[in-house]
């Protein structure tokens, strides 16, 4: 299965015809019936998306898939007459839903990576995690973090968030997680670790994180240095 995940409405006519449907709902009874109809469609669509997300083995990719699709659906509603049918409550609920997927993505991706930088010996879980990092020396923490970051970079540069604003928001939050933790760890241990183990600077990470979610997989080779 490809790592670039996007969205196509299962019923394109819903988007094309919603304005005329809205205009033809002259009575409260028709409007209520139409509202129930659209609620039913979106409920089925969301259930299908949840099932499709389970096909991705990578938990972080599941969250990106749902983030993409819920954001797309919510944006389409807000930019059309459907916003009057679904109402503010639905709109707020779905804005919260795609924000929740963004938060879950951040946790599933970056907590295991950043566990290498926790002096209290946090233990991560999943691919590239810092399991057992409690006993690692600072240089080993740098090495473990570098490897984990490179695994994320290789995978997630190949993933796609097509909406530019959403893509930048997710990148910015990832940058805040990574750079703050790395800068703090580096300042505590830079005098205790040889330069050869300190592979990246904070400026490097700022640039590298801008490559995520562009839909073109990249790798960091072993010659990359500050």
C-alpha positions as CSV (number, residue, x, y, z in Angstrom):
1,X,0.0,0.0,0.0
2,X,1.3,3.4,-0.9
3,X,2.3,5.8,1.8
4,X,0.8,8.9,0.1
5,X,-2.7,9.0,1.5
6,X,-5.4,11.2,0.1
7,X,-9.2,11.4,-0.2
8,X,-11.9,11.1,-2.9
9,X,-15.5,11.5,-1.9
10,X,-17.4,8.2,-2.1
11,X,-20.4,10.2,-3.5
12,X,-19.2,13.1,-5.6
13,X,-22.8,14.1,-6.4
14,X,-23.1,15.0,-2.7
15,X,-20.7,17.9,-3.2
16,X,-22.0,18.9,-6.6
17,X,-25.7,19.0,-5.8
18,X,-25.8,20.2,-2.2
19,X,-26.5,23.8,-3.0
20,X,-29.6,23.0,-5.1
21,X,-30.8,20.5,-2.4
22,X,-30.4,23.2,0.2
23,X,-32.4,25.7,-1.9
24,X,-35.2,23.2,-2.5
25,X,-35.7,22.5,1.3
26,X,-38.4,25.1,1.6
27,X,-40.3,23.5,4.6
28,X,-39.0,22.6,8.0
29,X,-40.0,19.0,7.4
30,X,-38.0,18.8,4.2
31,X,-35.0,20.5,5.8
32,X,-35.0,18.1,8.7
33,X,-35.3,15.1,6.4
34,X,-32.4,16.4,4.3
35,X,-30.3,17.0,7.4
36,X,-30.8,13.4,8.6
37,X,-29.9,12.2,5.1
38,X,-26.6,14.1,5.0
39,X,-25.8,13.1,8.6
40,X,-26.3,9.4,7.5
41,X,-24.0,9.8,4.5
42,X,-21.2,11.3,6.5
43,X,-21.6,8.8,9.3
44,X,-21.2,5.9,6.8
45,X,-18.3,7.7,5.2
46,X,-16.5,8.2,8.5
47,X,-17.0,4.6,9.5
48,X,-15.5,3.5,6.1
49,X,-12.5,5.8,6.7
50,X,-11.9,4.3,10.1
51,X,-11.9,0.8,8.6
52,X,-9.6,1.8,5.8
53,X,-7.2,3.4,8.2
54,X,-6.8,0.0,9.9
55,X,-5.2,-1.3,6.7
56,X,-2.1,0.8,7.5
57,X,0.4,-1.1,9.7
58,X,2.1,2.2,10.8
59,X,0.0,3.8,13.5
60,X,1.3,7.2,12.6
61,X,0.2,6.8,9.0
62,X,-3.2,5.8,10.2
63,X,-3.5,9.2,12.0
64,X,-2.2,11.1,8.9
65,X,-4.8,9.2,6.7
66,X,-7.6,10.2,9.0
67,X,-6.3,13.7,9.5
68,X,-6.2,14.2,5.7
69,X,-9.7,12.9,5.1
70,X,-11.5,14.4,8.1
71,X,-9.9,17.8,7.3
72,X,-10.9,17.5,3.6
73,X,-14.5,16.6,4.5
74,X,-14.8,19.4,7.1
75,X,-13.3,22.0,4.7
76,X,-15.7,21.0,1.9
77,X,-18.7,21.5,4.2
78,X,-17.5,24.8,5.5
79,X,-17.0,26.1,2.0
80,X,-20.4,25.2,0.8
81,X,-24.1,25.6,1.6
82,X,-23.8,22.3,3.6
83,X,-22.5,24.3,6.5
84,X,-26.1,25.5,7.0
85,X,-27.4,22.0,7.0
86,X,-24.8,20.5,9.4
87,X,-24.7,23.4,11.7
88,X,-22.0,24.8,14.0
89,X,-22.1,21.9,16.4
90,X,-21.1,19.4,13.6
91,X,-18.5,21.8,12.3
92,X,-16.9,22.3,15.7
93,X,-17.0,18.5,16.4
94,X,-15.2,17.7,13.1
95,X,-12.6,20.5,13.5
96,X,-11.8,18.9,16.9
97,X,-11.6,15.5,15.3
98,X,-8.9,16.3,12.8
99,X,-7.0,18.3,15.4
100,X,-7.2,15.2,17.6
101,X,-5.7,13.1,14.8
102,X,-2.9,15.6,14.5
103,X,-2.2,15.3,18.2
104,X,-2.3,11.5,18.1
105,X,0.1,11.6,15.2
106,X,2.6,13.7,17.2
107,X,2.5,11.3,20.1
108,X,2.8,8.1,18.1
109,X,5.7,9.5,16.0
110,X,7.7,11.8,18.3
111,X,7.4,10.4,21.8
112,X,9.4,7.2,21.0
113,X,12.0,9.3,19.1
114,X,12.4,11.9,21.8
115,X,12.5,9.3,24.6
116,X,16.3,9.0,23.8
117,X,16.7,12.6,25.0
118,X,15.0,12.2,28.3
119,X,17.5,12.1,31.2
120,X,15.0,10.4,33.4
121,X,15.3,7.4,31.2
122,X,11.9,7.4,29.4
123,X,11.2,4.2,27.6
124,X,9.5,4.5,24.2
125,X,7.6,2.0,22.2
126,X,7.4,1.1,18.5
127,X,9.9,1.3,15.7
128,X,13.0,3.4,16.5
129,X,11.9,3.9,20.1
130,X,14.1,4.6,23.0
131,X,13.2,1.4,24.9
132,X,15.8,0.8,27.6
133,X,17.3,4.2,27.2
134,X,17.5,4.6,31.0
135,X,20.9,2.8,30.9
136,X,22.3,4.6,27.8
137,X,25.2,7.0,28.0
138,X,24.8,10.5,26.4
139,X,26.7,9.5,23.3
140,X,24.5,6.4,22.9
141,X,21.4,8.6,23.3
142,X,22.6,10.9,20.5
143,X,23.2,7.8,18.3
144,X,19.8,6.3,19.2
145,X,18.0,9.6,18.5
146,X,19.8,10.1,15.2
147,X,18.8,6.6,14.0
148,X,15.2,7.0,15.1
149,X,14.9,10.4,13.5
150,X,16.3,9.2,10.3
151,X,13.8,6.3,10.2
152,X,11.0,8.8,10.6
153,X,12.4,11.1,8.0
154,X,12.8,8.3,5.4
155,X,9.2,7.2,5.9
156,X,7.4,10.5,6.4
157,X,9.0,12.4,3.6
158,X,7.1,10.0,1.4
159,X,3.7,10.6,3.0
160,X,1.5,13.4,1.6
161,X,-0.6,16.1,3.2
162,X,-2.0,17.8,0.2
163,X,-3.5,20.8,1.9
164,X,-0.7,23.4,2.2
165,X,-1.8,25.1,5.4
166,X,-2.5,21.8,7.2
167,X,0.9,20.4,6.1
168,X,2.7,23.5,7.4
169,X,0.8,23.3,10.7
170,X,1.8,19.6,11.3
171,X,5.4,20.4,10.3
172,X,5.5,23.4,12.7
173,X,4.3,21.4,15.6
174,X,6.7,18.6,14.9
175,X,9.5,21.1,14.7
176,X,8.5,22.5,18.2
177,X,8.6,19.0,19.7
178,X,11.9,18.0,18.2
179,X,13.9,21.2,18.4
180,X,13.0,22.1,22.0
181,X,13.9,18.6,23.3
182,X,17.1,18.4,21.2
183,X,18.3,21.8,22.2
184,X,17.8,21.1,25.9
185,X,19.5,17.8,25.7
186,X,22.4,19.2,23.6
187,X,23.0,22.0,26.1
188,X,23.3,19.6,29.0
189,X,25.6,17.1,27.3
190,X,27.6,18.9,24.5
191,X,30.7,19.1,26.7
192,X,30.5,15.4,27.6
193,X,30.2,13.9,24.1
194,X,32.6,13.9,21.1
195,X,31.5,16.0,18.1
196,X,31.4,12.8,16.0
197,X,28.4,11.6,17.9
198,X,26.5,14.9,17.5
199,X,25.4,14.5,13.9
200,X,22.8,17.3,13.5
201,X,22.3,20.8,14.7
202,X,19.0,22.4,15.6
203,X,19.3,24.4,12.3
204,X,19.6,21.0,10.5
205,X,16.4,19.8,12.1
206,X,14.5,22.9,11.2
207,X,15.4,22.4,7.5
208,X,14.9,18.6,7.5
209,X,11.4,18.8,9.1
210,X,10.3,21.0,6.2
211,X,10.7,17.9,3.9
212,X,8.0,15.9,5.7
213,X,4.7,15.1,4.0
214,X,5.8,16.3,0.5
215,X,5.1,12.9,-1.0
216,X,8.7,12.2,-2.1
217,X,10.7,9.8,0.1
218,X,14.2,10.9,1.0
219,X,17.0,9.3,3.0
220,X,19.7,10.8,5.2
221,X,23.0,9.2,4.3
222,X,25.8,8.6,6.9
223,X,27.9,11.5,5.6
224,X,25.4,14.1,6.8
225,X,27.2,16.3,9.3
226,X,26.7,19.7,11.0
